[in-house]
Amino acid sequence: MADQEKRLQVGVDRMDKELTISCFWPGAIDVHLGKFGNLHTGTAQDFFDQEWEGFKEFTASQHYICNHLYEVDGDKAFAETYQFSFYWKKPGDEPTRNVQNSNRYVDRFEKRDGEWRIIHRTFIRNFTLPIHPVGFPTVENGWPSLSQSRNDLAYSGVNGVIYWRSTKLT
């Protein structure tokens, strides 16, 4: 379950919608704060279909998850996970959109055919703080730069194989 949480965050940061959606069972419900504070109550697929283009407005994002608490009962589980996210645009662009968020996920997971995925997620926003990025690294002297795509260095994997891209995690 923790791997699914991590994969979902990587999917958003790398703009990999397929990876992001694969962390949810088809038809899974996502109660989530959308762009500009709109509340979404519907499927996770619908949420990401509606919000995905909005993610592309940012130069970069980073999502961190911590404090996982799981209660497992057979093939069902209840989880609470703390999450911190950072979204920023280019320096000088819409400073109100450069933010750090403190959030929590309250999730229900189901295990089917040996695989855990989210079946219901409720997103809770704790607080939002403004941030003021001063710049972004560029490729100098071979230093790798950020990429919001599958071209990111993290997608190179071992011998070109990335274990966390698999949808079947136990």
Phi and psi in radians as a Rosetta constraint file:
Dihedral C 1 N 2 CA 2 C 2 CIRCULARHARMONIC -1.085 0.35
Dihedral N 2 CA 2 C 2 N 3 CIRCULARHARMONIC -0.628 0.35
Dihedral C 2 N 3 CA 3 C 3 CIRCULARHARMONIC -1.108 0.35
Dihedral N 3 CA 3 C 3 N 4 CIRCULARHARMONIC -0.686 0.35
Dihedral C 3 N 4 CA 4 C 4 CIRCULARHARMONIC -1.102 0.35
Dihedral N 4 CA 4 C 4 N 5 CIRCULARHARMONIC -0.723 0.35
Dihedral C 4 N 5 CA 5 C 5 CIRCULARHARMONIC -1.040 0.35
Dihedral N 5 CA 5 C 5 N 6 CIRCULARHARMONIC -0.779 0.35
Dihedral C 5 N 6 CA 6 C 6 CIRCULARHARMONIC -1.163 0.35
Dihedral N 6 CA 6 C 6 N 7 CIRCULARHARMONIC -0.765 0.35
Dihedral C 6 N 7 CA 7 C 7 CIRCULARHARMONIC -1.061 0.35
Dihedral N 7 CA 7 C 7 N 8 CIRCULARHARMONIC -0.683 0.35
Dihedral C 7 N 8 CA 8 C 8 CIRCULARHARMONIC -1.083 0.35
Dihedral N 8 CA 8 C 8 N 9 CIRCULARHARMONIC -0.778 0.35
Dihedral C 8 N 9 CA 9 C 9 CIRCULARHARMONIC -1.132 0.35
Dihedral N 9 CA 9 C 9 N 10 CIRCULARHARMONIC -0.733 0.35
Dihedral C 9 N 10 CA 10 C 10 CIRCULARHARMONIC -1.091 0.35
Dihedral N 10 CA 10 C 10 N 11 CIRCULARHARMONIC -0.716 0.35
Dihedral C 10 N 11 CA 11 C 11 CIRCULARHARMONIC -1.007 0.35
Dihedral N 11 CA 11 C 11 N 12 CIRCULARHARMONIC -0.758 0.35
Dihedral C 11 N 12 CA 12 C 12 CIRCULARHARMONIC -1.181 0.35
Dihedral N 12 CA 12 C 12 N 13 CIRCULARHARMONIC -0.799 0.35
Dihedral C 12 N 13 CA 13 C 13 CIRCULARHARMONIC -1.135 0.35
Dihedral N 13 CA 13 C 13 N 14 CIRCULARHARMONIC -0.583 0.35
Dihedral C 13 N 14 CA 14 C 14 CIRCULARHARMONIC -1.635 0.35
Dihedral N 14 CA 14 C 14 N 15 CIRCULARHARMONIC 0.066 0.35
Dihedral C 14 N 15 CA 15 C 15 CIRCULARHARMONIC 0.997 0.35
Dihedral N 15 CA 15 C 15 N 16 CIRCULARHARMONIC 0.740 0.35
Dihedral C 15 N 16 CA 16 C 16 CIRCULARHARMONIC -1.858 0.35
Dihedral N 16 CA 16 C 16 N 17 CIRCULARHARMONIC 1.531 0.35
Dihedral C 16 N 17 CA 17 C 17 CIRCULARHARMONIC -1.099 0.35
Dihedral N 17 CA 17 C 17 N 18 CIRCULARHARMONIC -0.669 0.35
Dihedral C 17 N 18 CA 18 C 18 CIRCULARHARMONIC -1.034 0.35
Dihedral N 18 CA 18 C 18 N 19 CIRCULARHARMONIC -0.802 0.35
Dihedral C 18 N 19 CA 19 C 19 CIRCULARHARMONIC -1.109 0.35
Dihedral N 19 CA 19 C 19 N 20 CIRCULARHARMONIC -0.766 0.35
Dihedral C 19 N 20 CA 20 C 20 CIRCULARHARMONIC -1.029 0.35
Dihedral N 20 CA 20 C 20 N 21 CIRCULARHARMONIC -0.899 0.35
Dihedral C 20 N 21 CA 21 C 21 CIRCULARHARMONIC -1.150 0.35
Dihedral N 21 CA 21 C 21 N 22 CIRCULARHARMONIC -0.530 0.35
Dihedral C 21 N 22 CA 22 C 22 CIRCULARHARMONIC -1.157 0.35
Dihedral N 22 CA 22 C 22 N 23 CIRCULARHARMONIC -0.186 0.35
Dihedral C 22 N 23 CA 23 C 23 CIRCULARHARMONIC -1.437 0.35
Dihedral N 23 CA 23 C 23 N 24 CIRCULARHARMONIC -0.157 0.35
Dihedral C 23 N 24 CA 24 C 24 CIRCULARHARMONIC -1.965 0.35
Dihedral N 24 CA 24 C 24 N 25 CIRCULARHARMONIC 2.567 0.35
Dihedral C 24 N 25 CA 25 C 25 CIRCULARHARMONIC -1.255 0.35
Dihedral N 25 CA 25 C 25 N 26 CIRCULARHARMONIC 2.591 0.35
Dihedral C 25 N 26 CA 26 C 26 CIRCULARHARMONIC -0.951 0.35
Dihedral N 26 CA 26 C 26 N 27 CIRCULARHARMONIC 2.351 0.35
Dihedral C 26 N 27 CA 27 C 27 CIRCULARHARMONIC 1.451 0.35
Dihedral N 27 CA 27 C 27 N 28 CIRCULARHARMONIC 0.001 0.35
Dihedral C 27 N 28 CA 28 C 28 CIRCULARHARMONIC -1.031 0.35
Dihedral N 28 CA 28 C 28 N 29 CIRCULARHARMONIC 2.504 0.35
Dihedral C 28 N 29 CA 29 C 29 CIRCULARHARMONIC -1.586 0.35
Dihedral N 29 CA 29 C 29 N 30 CIRCULARHARMONIC 2.429 0.35
Dihedral C 29 N 30 CA 30 C 30 CIRCULARHARMONIC -2.304 0.35
Dihedral N 30 CA 30 C 30 N 31 CIRCULARHARMONIC 1.977 0.35
Dihedral C 30 N 31 CA 31 C 31 CIRCULARHARMONIC -1.704 0.35
Dihedral N 31 CA 31 C 31 N 32 CIRCULARHARMONIC 1.899 0.35
Dihedral C 31 N 32 CA 32 C 32 CIRCULARHARMONIC -2.515 0.35
Dihedral N 32 CA 32 C 32 N 33 CIRCULARHARMONIC 2.553 0.35
Dihedral C 32 N 33 CA 33 C 33 CIRCULARHARMONIC -1.357 0.35
Dihedral N 33 CA 33 C 33 N 34 CIRCULARHARMONIC 2.151 0.35
Dihedral C 33 N 34 CA 34 C 34 CIRCULARHARMONIC -1.687 0.35
Dihedral N 34 CA 34 C 34 N 35 CIRCULARHARMONIC -3.011 0.35
Dihedral C 34 N 35 CA 35 C 35 CIRCULARHARMONIC -0.978 0.35
Dihedral N 35 CA 35 C 35 N 36 CIRCULARHARMONIC 2.381 0.35
Dihedral C 35 N 36 CA 36 C 36 CIRCULARHARMONIC 1.048 0.35
Dihedral N 36 CA 36 C 36 N 37 CIRCULARHARMONIC 0.470 0.35
Dihedral C 36 N 37 CA 37 C 37 CIRCULARHARMONIC 1.462 0.35
Dihedral N 37 CA 37 C 37 N 38 CIRCULARHARMONIC 0.165 0.35
Dihedral C 37 N 38 CA 38 C 38 CIRCULARHARMONIC -1.292 0.35
Dihedral N 38 CA 38 C 38 N 39 CIRCULARHARMONIC 2.402 0.35
Dihedral C 38 N 39 CA 39 C 39 CIRCULARHARMONIC -1.545 0.35
Dihedral N 39 CA 39 C 39 N 40 CIRCULARHARMONIC 2.231 0.35
Dihedral C 39 N 40 CA 40 C 40 CIRCULARHARMONIC -1.866 0.35
Dihedral N 40 CA 40 C 40 N 41 CIRCULARHARMONIC 2.209 0.35
Dihedral C 40 N 41 CA 41 C 41 CIRCULARHARMONIC -2.258 0.35
Dihedral N 41 CA 41 C 41 N 42 CIRCULARHARMONIC 1.781 0.35
Dihedral C 41 N 42 CA 42 C 42 CIRCULARHARMONIC -3.114 0.35
Dihedral N 42 CA 42 C 42 N 43 CIRCULARHARMONIC -2.731 0.35
Dihedral C 42 N 43 CA 43 C 43 CIRCULARHARMONIC -1.345 0.35
Dihedral N 43 CA 43 C 43 N 44 CIRCULARHARMONIC 2.696 0.35
Dihedral C 43 N 44 CA 44 C 44 CIRCULARHARMONIC -1.074 0.35
Dihedral N 44 CA 44 C 44 N 45 CIRCULARHARMONIC -0.699 0.35
Dihedral C 44 N 45 CA 45 C 45 CIRCULARHARMONIC -1.003 0.35
Dihedral N 45 CA 45 C 45 N 46 CIRCULARHARMONIC -0.826 0.35
Dihedral C 45 N 46 CA 46 C 46 CIRCULARHARMONIC -1.097 0.35
Dihedral N 46 CA 46 C 46 N 47 CIRCULARHARMONIC -0.718 0.35
Dihedral C 46 N 47 CA 47 C 47 CIRCULARHARMONIC -1.026 0.35
Dihedral N 47 CA 47 C 47 N 48 CIRCULARHARMONIC -0.886 0.35
Dihedral C 47 N 48 CA 48 C 48 CIRCULARHARMONIC -1.233 0.35
Dihedral N 48 CA 48 C 48 N 49 CIRCULARHARMONIC -0.556 0.35
Dihedral C 48 N 49 CA 49 C 49 CIRCULARHARMONIC -1.072 0.35
Dihedral N 49 CA 49 C 49 N 50 CIRCULARHARMONIC -0.715 0.35
Dihedral C 49 N 50 CA 50 C 50 CIRCULARHARMONIC -1.312 0.35
Dihedral N 50 CA 50 C 50 N 51 CIRCULARHARMONIC -0.620 0.35
Dihedral C 50 N 51 CA 51 C 51 CIRCULARHARMONIC -1.726 0.35
Dihedral N 51 CA 51 C 51 N 52 CIRCULARHARMONIC -0.250 0.35
Dihedral C 51 N 52 CA 52 C 52 CIRCULARHARMONIC -1.010 0.35
Dihedral N 52 CA 52 C 52 N 53 CIRCULARHARMONIC -0.782 0.35
Dihedral C 52 N 53 CA 53 C 53 CIRCULARHARMONIC -1.058 0.35
Dihedral N 53 CA 53 C 53 N 54 CIRCULARHARMONIC -0.589 0.35
Dihedral C 53 N 54 CA 54 C 54 CIRCULARHARMONIC -1.119 0.35
Dihedral N 54 CA 54 C 54 N 55 CIRCULARHARMONIC -0.581 0.35
Dihedral C 54 N 55 CA 55 C 55 CIRCULARHARMONIC -1.106 0.35
Dihedral N 55 CA 55 C 55 N 56 CIRCULARHARMONIC -0.542 0.35
Dihedral C 55 N 56 CA 56 C 56 CIRCULARHARMONIC -1.226 0.35
Dihedral N 56 CA 56 C 56 N 57 CIRCULARHARMONIC -0.236 0.35
Dihedral C 56 N 57 CA 57 C 57 CIRCULARHARMONIC -1.221 0.35
Dihedral N 57 CA 57 C 57 N 58 CIRCULARHARMONIC -0.291 0.35
Dihedral C 57 N 58 CA 58 C 58 CIRCULARHARMONIC -1.643 0.35
Dihedral N 58 CA 58 C 58 N 59 CIRCULARHARMONIC 2.500 0.35
Dihedral C 58 N 59 CA 59 C 59 CIRCULARHARMONIC -1.173 0.35
Dihedral N 59 CA 59 C 59 N 60 CIRCULARHARMONIC -0.611 0.35
Dihedral C 59 N 60 CA 60 C 60 CIRCULARHARMONIC -2.811 0.35
Dihedral N 60 CA 60 C 60 N 61 CIRCULARHARMONIC 2.790 0.35
Dihedral C 60 N 61 CA 61 C 61 CIRCULARHARMONIC -2.563 0.35
Dihedral N 61 CA 61 C 61 N 62 CIRCULARHARMONIC 2.700 0.35
Dihedral C 61 N 62 CA 62 C 62 CIRCULARHARMONIC -2.437 0.35
Dihedral N 62 CA 62 C 62 N 63 CIRCULARHARMONIC 2.350 0.35
Dihedral C 62 N 63 CA 63 C 63 CIRCULARHARMONIC -2.153 0.35
Dihedral N 63 CA 63 C 63 N 64 CIRCULARHARMONIC 2.286 0.35
Dihedral C 63 N 64 CA 64 C 64 CIRCULARHARMONIC -2.155 0.35
Dihedral N 64 CA 64 C 64 N 65 CIRCULARHARMONIC 2.401 0.35
Dihedral C 64 N 65 CA 65 C 65 CIRCULARHARMONIC -2.104 0.35
Dihedral N 65 CA 65 C 65 N 66 CIRCULARHARMONIC 2.572 0.35
Dihedral C 65 N 66 CA 66 C 66 CIRCULARHARMONIC -2.764 0.35
Dihedral N 66 CA 66 C 66 N 67 CIRCULARHARMONIC 3.115 0.35
Dihedral C 66 N 67 CA 67 C 67 CIRCULARHARMONIC 0.854 0.35
Dihedral N 67 CA 67 C 67 N 68 CIRCULARHARMONIC 1.083 0.35
Dihedral C 67 N 68 CA 68 C 68 CIRCULARHARMONIC -1.431 0.35
Dihedral N 68 CA 68 C 68 N 69 CIRCULARHARMONIC 2.239 0.35
Dihedral C 68 N 69 CA 69 C 69 CIRCULARHARMONIC -2.172 0.35
Dihedral N 69 CA 69 C 69 N 70 CIRCULARHARMONIC 2.170 0.35
Dihedral C 69 N 70 CA 70 C 70 CIRCULARHARMONIC -2.182 0.35
Dihedral N 70 CA 70 C 70 N 71 CIRCULARHARMONIC 2.455 0.35
Dihedral C 70 N 71 CA 71 C 71 CIRCULARHARMONIC -2.175 0.35
Dihedral N 71 CA 71 C 71 N 72 CIRCULARHARMONIC 1.956 0.35
Dihedral C 71 N 72 CA 72 C 72 CIRCULARHARMONIC -1.838 0.35
Dihedral N 72 CA 72 C 72 N 73 CIRCULARHARMONIC 2.356 0.35
Dihedral C 72 N 73 CA 73 C 73 CIRCULARHARMONIC -2.383 0.35
Dihedral N 73 CA 73 C 73 N 74 CIRCULARHARMONIC 1.620 0.35
Dihedral C 73 N 74 CA 74 C 74 CIRCULARHARMONIC 1.131 0.35
Dihedral N 74 CA 74 C 74 N 75 CIRCULARHARMONIC -2.075 0.35
Dihedral C 74 N 75 CA 75 C 75 CIRCULARHARMONIC -1.703 0.35
Dihedral N 75 CA 75 C 75 N 76 CIRCULARHARMONIC 0.279 0.35
Dihedral C 75 N 76 CA 76 C 76 CIRCULARHARMONIC -2.206 0.35
Dihedral N 76 CA 76 C 76 N 77 CIRCULARHARMONIC 2.622 0.35
Dihedral C 76 N 77 CA 77 C 77 CIRCULARHARMONIC -2.588 0.35
Dihedral N 77 CA 77 C 77 N 78 CIRCULARHARMONIC 2.642 0.35
Dihedral C 77 N 78 CA 78 C 78 CIRCULARHARMONIC -2.033 0.35
Dihedral N 78 CA 78 C 78 N 79 CIRCULARHARMONIC 2.414 0.35
Dihedral C 78 N 79 CA 79 C 79 CIRCULARHARMONIC -2.472 0.35
Dihedral N 79 CA 79 C 79 N 80 CIRCULARHARMONIC 2.567 0.35
Dihedral C 79 N 80 CA 80 C 80 CIRCULARHARMONIC -2.188 0.35
Dihedral N 80 CA 80 C 80 N 81 CIRCULARHARMONIC 2.274 0.35
Dihedral C 80 N 81 CA 81 C 81 CIRCULARHARMONIC -2.336 0.35
Dihedral N 81 CA 81 C 81 N 82 CIRCULARHARMONIC 2.285 0.35
Dihedral C 81 N 82 CA 82 C 82 CIRCULARHARMONIC -1.472 0.35
Dihedral N 82 CA 82 C 82 N 83 CIRCULARHARMONIC 2.545 0.35
Dihedral C 82 N 83 CA 83 C 83 CIRCULARHARMONIC -2.484 0.35
Dihedral N 83 CA 83 C 83 N 84 CIRCULARHARMONIC 2.401 0.35
Dihedral C 83 N 84 CA 84 C 84 CIRCULARHARMONIC -2.046 0.35
Dihedral N 84 CA 84 C 84 N 85 CIRCULARHARMONIC 2.359 0.35
Dihedral C 84 N 85 CA 85 C 85 CIRCULARHARMONIC -2.322 0.35
Dihedral N 85 CA 85 C 85 N 86 CIRCULARHARMONIC 2.597 0.35
Dihedral C 85 N 86 CA 86 C 86 CIRCULARHARMONIC -2.241 0.35
Dihedral N 86 CA 86 C 86 N 87 CIRCULARHARMONIC 2.270 0.35
Dihedral C 86 N 87 CA 87 C 87 CIRCULARHARMONIC -2.230 0.35
Dihedral N 87 CA 87 C 87 N 88 CIRCULARHARMONIC 2.328 0.35
Dihedral C 87 N 88 CA 88 C 88 CIRCULARHARMONIC -2.597 0.35
Dihedral N 88 CA 88 C 88 N 89 CIRCULARHARMONIC 2.639 0.35
Dihedral C 88 N 89 CA 89 C 89 CIRCULARHARMONIC -1.831 0.35
Dihedral N 89 CA 89 C 89 N 90 CIRCULARHARMONIC -2.995 0.35
Dihedral C 89 N 90 CA 90 C 90 CIRCULARHARMONIC -1.154 0.35
Dihedral N 90 CA 90 C 90 N 91 CIRCULARHARMONIC 2.557 0.35
Dihedral C 90 N 91 CA 91 C 91 CIRCULARHARMONIC -0.906 0.35
Dihedral N 91 CA 91 C 91 N 92 CIRCULARHARMONIC 2.311 0.35
Dihedral C 91 N 92 CA 92 C 92 CIRCULARHARMONIC 1.654 0.35
Dihedral N 92 CA 92 C 92 N 93 CIRCULARHARMONIC -0.326 0.35
Dihedral C 92 N 93 CA 93 C 93 CIRCULARHARMONIC -1.510 0.35
Dihedral N 93 CA 93 C 93 N 94 CIRCULARHARMONIC 2.213 0.35
Dihedral C 93 N 94 CA 94 C 94 CIRCULARHARMONIC 0.519 0.35
Dihedral N 94 CA 94 C 94 N 95 CIRCULARHARMONIC 1.286 0.35
Dihedral C 94 N 95 CA 95 C 95 CIRCULARHARMONIC -1.016 0.35
Dihedral N 95 CA 95 C 95 N 96 CIRCULARHARMONIC -0.420 0.35
Dihedral C 95 N 96 CA 96 C 96 CIRCULARHARMONIC -1.215 0.35
Dihedral N 96 CA 96 C 96 N 97 CIRCULARHARMONIC -0.255 0.35
Dihedral C 96 N 97 CA 97 C 97 CIRCULARHARMONIC -1.616 0.35
Dihedral N 97 CA 97 C 97 N 98 CIRCULARHARMONIC -0.102 0.35
Dihedral C 97 N 98 CA 98 C 98 CIRCULARHARMONIC -1.561 0.35
Dihedral N 98 CA 98 C 98 N 99 CIRCULARHARMONIC 1.819 0.35
Dihedral C 98 N 99 CA 99 C 99 CIRCULARHARMONIC -2.432 0.35
Dihedral N 99 CA 99 C 99 N 100 CIRCULARHARMONIC 2.750 0.35
Dihedral C 99 N 100 CA 100 C 100 CIRCULARHARMONIC -2.014 0.35
Dihedral N 100 CA 100 C 100 N 101 CIRCULARHARMONIC 2.289 0.35
Dihedral C 100 N 101 CA 101 C 101 CIRCULARHARMONIC -2.054 0.35
Dihedral N 101 CA 101 C 101 N 102 CIRCULARHARMONIC 2.504 0.35
Dihedral C 101 N 102 CA 102 C 102 CIRCULARHARMONIC -1.962 0.35
Dihedral N 102 CA 102 C 102 N 103 CIRCULARHARMONIC 2.133 0.35
Dihedral C 102 N 103 CA 103 C 103 CIRCULARHARMONIC -2.361 0.35
Dihedral N 103 CA 103 C 103 N 104 CIRCULARHARMONIC 2.935 0.35
Dihedral C 103 N 104 CA 104 C 104 CIRCULARHARMONIC -2.362 0.35
Dihedral N 104 CA 104 C 104 N 105 CIRCULARHARMONIC 2.588 0.35
Dihedral C 104 N 105 CA 105 C 105 CIRCULARHARMONIC -1.957 0.35
Dihedral N 105 CA 105 C 105 N 106 CIRCULARHARMONIC 2.295 0.35
Dihedral C 105 N 106 CA 106 C 106 CIRCULARHARMONIC -1.972 0.35
Dihedral N 106 CA 106 C 106 N 107 CIRCULARHARMONIC 1.931 0.35
Dihedral C 106 N 107 CA 107 C 107 CIRCULARHARMONIC -2.087 0.35
Dihedral N 107 CA 107 C 107 N 108 CIRCULARHARMONIC 2.642 0.35
Dihedral C 107 N 108 CA 108 C 108 CIRCULARHARMONIC -1.997 0.35
Dihedral N 108 CA 108 C 108 N 109 CIRCULARHARMONIC 2.274 0.35
Dihedral C 108 N 109 CA 109 C 109 CIRCULARHARMONIC -1.916 0.35
Dihedral N 109 CA 109 C 109 N 110 CIRCULARHARMONIC 2.673 0.35
Dihedral C 109 N 110 CA 110 C 110 CIRCULARHARMONIC -2.274 0.35
Dihedral N 110 CA 110 C 110 N 111 CIRCULARHARMONIC 2.525 0.35
Dihedral C 110 N 111 CA 111 C 111 CIRCULARHARMONIC -1.868 0.35
Dihedral N 111 CA 111 C 111 N 112 CIRCULARHARMONIC 2.121 0.35
Dihedral C 111 N 112 CA 112 C 112 CIRCULARHARMONIC -2.252 0.35
Dihedral N 112 CA 112 C 112 N 113 CIRCULARHARMONIC 2.280 0.35
Dihedral C 112 N 113 CA 113 C 113 CIRCULARHARMONIC 0.859 0.35
Dihedral N 113 CA 113 C 113 N 114 CIRCULARHARMONIC 0.707 0.35
Dihedral C 113 N 114 CA 114 C 114 CIRCULARHARMONIC 1.419 0.35
Dihedral N 114 CA 114 C 114 N 115 CIRCULARHARMONIC 0.098 0.35
Dihedral C 114 N 115 CA 115 C 115 CIRCULARHARMONIC -2.080 0.35
Dihedral N 115 CA 115 C 115 N 116 CIRCULARHARMONIC 2.233 0.35
Dihedral C 115 N 116 CA 116 C 116 CIRCULARHARMONIC -1.571 0.35
Dihedral N 116 CA 116 C 116 N 117 CIRCULARHARMONIC 2.325 0.35
Dihedral C 116 N 117 CA 117 C 117 CIRCULARHARMONIC -2.530 0.35
Dihedral N 117 CA 117 C 117 N 118 CIRCULARHARMONIC 2.866 0.35
Dihedral C 117 N 118 CA 118 C 118 CIRCULARHARMONIC -1.348 0.35
Dihedral N 118 CA 118 C 118 N 119 CIRCULARHARMONIC 2.322 0.35
Dihedral C 118 N 119 CA 119 C 119 CIRCULARHARMONIC -1.913 0.35
Dihedral N 119 CA 119 C 119 N 120 CIRCULARHARMONIC -0.418 0.35
Dihedral C 119 N 120 CA 120 C 120 CIRCULARHARMONIC -2.659 0.35
Dihedral N 120 CA 120 C 120 N 121 CIRCULARHARMONIC 2.248 0.35
Dihedral C 120 N 121 CA 121 C 121 CIRCULARHARMONIC -2.237 0.35
Dihedral N 121 CA 121 C 121 N 122 CIRCULARHARMONIC 2.354 0.35
Dihedral C 121 N 122 CA 122 C 122 CIRCULARHARMONIC -2.094 0.35
Dihedral N 122 CA 122 C 122 N 123 CIRCULARHARMONIC 2.165 0.35
Dihedral C 122 N 123 CA 123 C 123 CIRCULARHARMONIC -1.643 0.35
Dihedral N 123 CA 123 C 123 N 124 CIRCULARHARMONIC 2.318 0.35
Dihedral C 123 N 124 CA 124 C 124 CIRCULARHARMONIC -2.182 0.35
Dihedral N 124 CA 124 C 124 N 125 CIRCULARHARMONIC 2.146 0.35
Dihedral C 124 N 125 CA 125 C 125 CIRCULARHARMONIC -1.570 0.35
Dihedral N 125 CA 125 C 125 N 126 CIRCULARHARMONIC 2.143 0.35
Dihedral C 125 N 126 CA 126 C 126 CIRCULARHARMONIC -1.490 0.35
Dihedral N 126 CA 126 C 126 N 127 CIRCULARHARMONIC -0.887 0.35
Dihedral C 126 N 127 CA 127 C 127 CIRCULARHARMONIC -2.887 0.35
Dihedral N 127 CA 127 C 127 N 128 CIRCULARHARMONIC 2.876 0.35
Dihedral C 127 N 128 CA 128 C 128 CIRCULARHARMONIC -2.299 0.35
Dihedral N 128 CA 128 C 128 N 129 CIRCULARHARMONIC 2.372 0.35
Dihedral C 128 N 129 CA 129 C 129 CIRCULARHARMONIC -2.170 0.35
Dihedral N 129 CA 129 C 129 N 130 CIRCULARHARMONIC 2.524 0.35
Dihedral C 129 N 130 CA 130 C 130 CIRCULARHARMONIC -1.296 0.35
Dihedral N 130 CA 130 C 130 N 131 CIRCULARHARMONIC 2.586 0.35
Dihedral C 130 N 131 CA 131 C 131 CIRCULARHARMONIC -2.241 0.35
Dihedral N 131 CA 131 C 131 N 132 CIRCULARHARMONIC 2.770 0.35
Dihedral C 131 N 132 CA 132 C 132 CIRCULARHARMONIC -2.266 0.35
Dihedral N 132 CA 132 C 132 N 133 CIRCULARHARMONIC 1.460 0.35
Dihedral C 132 N 133 CA 133 C 133 CIRCULARHARMONIC -1.128 0.35
Dihedral N 133 CA 133 C 133 N 134 CIRCULARHARMONIC 2.505 0.35
Dihedral C 133 N 134 CA 134 C 134 CIRCULARHARMONIC -1.772 0.35
Dihedral N 134 CA 134 C 134 N 135 CIRCULARHARMONIC -0.172 0.35
Dihedral C 134 N 135 CA 135 C 135 CIRCULARHARMONIC 2.856 0.35
Dihedral N 135 CA 135 C 135 N 136 CIRCULARHARMONIC 3.086 0.35
Dihedral C 135 N 136 CA 136 C 136 CIRCULARHARMONIC -2.254 0.35
Dihedral N 136 CA 136 C 136 N 137 CIRCULARHARMONIC 2.507 0.35
Dihedral C 136 N 137 CA 137 C 137 CIRCULARHARMONIC -1.146 0.35
Dihedral N 137 CA 137 C 137 N 138 CIRCULARHARMONIC 2.601 0.35
Dihedral C 137 N 138 CA 138 C 138 CIRCULARHARMONIC -2.026 0.35
Dihedral N 138 CA 138 C 138 N 139 CIRCULARHARMONIC 2.907 0.35
Dihedral C 138 N 139 CA 139 C 139 CIRCULARHARMONIC -1.331 0.35
Dihedral N 139 CA 139 C 139 N 140 CIRCULARHARMONIC 1.793 0.35
Dihedral C 139 N 140 CA 140 C 140 CIRCULARHARMONIC -2.257 0.35
Dihedral N 140 CA 140 C 140 N 141 CIRCULARHARMONIC 2.311 0.35
Dihedral C 140 N 141 CA 141 C 141 CIRCULARHARMONIC 0.940 0.35
Dihedral N 141 CA 141 C 141 N 142 CIRCULARHARMONIC 0.616 0.35
Dihedral C 141 N 142 CA 142 C 142 CIRCULARHARMONIC 1.428 0.35
Dihedral N 142 CA 142 C 142 N 143 CIRCULARHARMONIC 0.076 0.35
Dihedral C 142 N 143 CA 143 C 143 CIRCULARHARMONIC -1.175 0.35
Dihedral N 143 CA 143 C 143 N 144 CIRCULARHARMONIC 2.174 0.35
Dihedral C 143 N 144 CA 144 C 144 CIRCULARHARMONIC -1.239 0.35
Dihedral N 144 CA 144 C 144 N 145 CIRCULARHARMONIC 2.501 0.35
Dihedral C 144 N 145 CA 145 C 145 CIRCULARHARMONIC -1.893 0.35
Dihedral N 145 CA 145 C 145 N 146 CIRCULARHARMONIC 2.939 0.35
Dihedral C 145 N 146 CA 146 C 146 CIRCULARHARMONIC -1.197 0.35
Dihedral N 146 CA 146 C 146 N 147 CIRCULARHARMONIC 2.679 0.35
Dihedral C 146 N 147 CA 147 C 147 CIRCULARHARMONIC -2.543 0.35
Dihedral N 147 CA 147 C 147 N 148 CIRCULARHARMONIC 2.267 0.35
Dihedral C 147 N 148 CA 148 C 148 CIRCULARHARMONIC -1.705 0.35
Dihedral N 148 CA 148 C 148 N 149 CIRCULARHARMONIC 1.019 0.35
Dihedral C 148 N 149 CA 149 C 149 CIRCULARHARMONIC -2.821 0.35
Dihedral N 149 CA 149 C 149 N 150 CIRCULARHARMONIC 3.128 0.35
Dihedral C 149 N 150 CA 150 C 150 CIRCULARHARMONIC -1.299 0.35
Dihedral N 150 CA 150 C 150 N 151 CIRCULARHARMONIC 0.006 0.35
Dihedral C 150 N 151 CA 151 C 151 CIRCULARHARMONIC -1.442 0.35
Dihedral N 151 CA 151 C 151 N 152 CIRCULARHARMONIC -0.078 0.35
Dihedral C 151 N 152 CA 152 C 152 CIRCULARHARMONIC -1.063 0.35
Dihedral N 152 CA 152 C 152 N 153 CIRCULARHARMONIC 2.549 0.35
Dihedral C 152 N 153 CA 153 C 153 CIRCULARHARMONIC -0.967 0.35
Dihedral N 153 CA 153 C 153 N 154 CIRCULARHARMONIC -0.587 0.35
Dihedral C 153 N 154 CA 154 C 154 CIRCULARHARMONIC -1.093 0.35
Dihedral N 154 CA 154 C 154 N 155 CIRCULARHARMONIC -0.339 0.35
Dihedral C 154 N 155 CA 155 C 155 CIRCULARHARMONIC -1.460 0.35
Dihedral N 155 CA 155 C 155 N 156 CIRCULARHARMONIC -0.015 0.35
Dihedral C 155 N 156 CA 156 C 156 CIRCULARHARMONIC -1.310 0.35
Dihedral N 156 CA 156 C 156 N 157 CIRCULARHARMONIC -0.585 0.35
Dihedral C 156 N 157 CA 157 C 157 CIRCULARHARMONIC 1.062 0.35
Dihedral N 157 CA 157 C 157 N 158 CIRCULARHARMONIC -3.014 0.35
Dihedral C 157 N 158 CA 158 C 158 CIRCULARHARMONIC -1.537 0.35
Dihedral N 158 CA 158 C 158 N 159 CIRCULARHARMONIC 2.093 0.35
Dihedral C 158 N 159 CA 159 C 159 CIRCULARHARMONIC 0.933 0.35
Dihedral N 159 CA 159 C 159 N 160 CIRCULARHARMONIC 0.592 0.35
Dihedral C 159 N 160 CA 160 C 160 CIRCULARHARMONIC 1.352 0.35
Dihedral N 160 CA 160 C 160 N 161 CIRCULARHARMONIC 0.092 0.35
Dihedral C 160 N 161 CA 161 C 161 CIRCULARHARMONIC -1.901 0.35
Dihedral N 161 CA 161 C 161 N 162 CIRCULARHARMONIC 2.259 0.35
Dihedral C 161 N 162 CA 162 C 162 CIRCULARHARMONIC -1.985 0.35
Dihedral N 162 CA 162 C 162 N 163 CIRCULARHARMONIC 1.927 0.35
Dihedral C 162 N 163 CA 163 C 163 CIRCULARHARMONIC -1.082 0.35
Dihedral N 163 CA 163 C 163 N 164 CIRCULARHARMONIC -0.628 0.35
Dihedral C 163 N 164 CA 164 C 164 CIRCULARHARMONIC -1.353 0.35
Dihedral N 164 CA 164 C 164 N 165 CIRCULARHARMONIC -0.088 0.35
Dihedral C 164 N 165 CA 165 C 165 CIRCULARHARMONIC -1.358 0.35
Dihedral N 165 CA 165 C 165 N 166 CIRCULARHARMONIC -0.301 0.35
Dihedral C 165 N 166 CA 166 C 166 CIRCULARHARMONIC -1.171 0.35
Dihedral N 166 CA 166 C 166 N 167 CIRCULARHARMONIC 2.461 0.35
Dihedral C 166 N 167 CA 167 C 167 CIRCULARHARMONIC -1.485 0.35
Dihedral N 167 CA 167 C 167 N 168 CIRCULARHARMONIC -0.231 0.35
Dihedral C 167 N 168 CA 168 C 168 CIRCULARHARMONIC -1.722 0.35
Dihedral N 168 CA 168 C 168 N 169 CIRCULARHARMONIC 1.705 0.35
Dihedral C 168 N 169 CA 169 C 169 CIRCULARHARMONIC -2.087 0.35
Dihedral N 169 CA 169 C 169 N 170 CIRCULARHARMONIC 2.481 0.35
